Amino acid sequence: MGTPGPARIDLLRTKQRALPRSPGTGYPATVKENQHRPRATEDRKLLQAAPYADTTFLETDAWRALRILGEFVEGFDTLARLGPAVTVFGSARTRPDDPTYAAAEQIGARLAERGFTVITGGGPGIMEAANRGCQGAGGYSVGCSIELPHEQQSNPYLDLEIRFRYFFVRKMMFVKYAQGFVIFPGGYGTLDELFESVTLVQTGKIEHFPIVLFGSSYWRGLLDWLADPAAREGKLDPADIRLLKVTDDPDEACDVLVESRIRAAEARTERNAGTPRRGG
């Protein structure tokens, strides 16, 4: 092929200088040497601190699943010993001079006097009123608050507050640790809780779980719609509408909840009496 010309020699030298050098020799590393360099294993990545720790894994679904599990564990552990409890829902926008604020405060007090813990979403409005009434009557007042894009202040009438990132975990706590709901006028969040709870009762997922709608004038339009067109067109059984108890009287609302607690206790006694003793 002959001797390479000057241009060819310069090109070869340039490529040679670009090759990786073996440590301490200054000579180009061989292919074999390159193959034996340590690979970036997962253990090595885990222990690597410099230049910066990789925190992108915190945004993966697998890590979110662990955080969700952690929220469930914290909620179960914190709320398991509450005893009989009632969850009160309603608008966070209800002002203290609104008549429904006073009614929620009365119901919170009546429930405390009858031995119930009062659970709310921990925020202002109806939630504040129910917690305030409960605490003022010497009851145990609980708030299950939620992380929101626009920070919502917790109300100052909580004996216990637990904060959640995820709505569905929070909703589980509202249902699992309550023996009934009192639902005041409210917006999307209140309606979400209303239909979540009535669906669980209607499908038999929970029993002896009264749902009291407070404020007949506010709820009348919804109840009329459930009757016609929903029930008339066969979208739901007319009997399912009767799962919702409507009242304007705080004492009547509390009576519904107390009676349900009594029925639940009687049902447990009957089940226990019908269970044969071991070794008998």
Secondary structure, DSSP 8 states (H G I E B T S, - for coil): -----HHHHHHHHHHHHHS-B-TTT-SB--HHHHHTS----HHHHHH--SS----GGGGSHHHHHHHHHHHHHHHHHHHTT--SEEEEE--TT--TTSHHHHHHHHHHHHHHHTT-EEEE-SSSTHHHHHHHHHHHTT--EEEEEE--SS-----S--SEEEEES-HHHHHHHHHHT-S-EEE-S--HHHHHHHHHHHHHHHTTSS-S--EEEE-HHHHHHHHHHIIIIIITTTSS-HHHHTTEEEES-HHHHHHHHHHHHHHHHHHHHHHHHTS--TT-
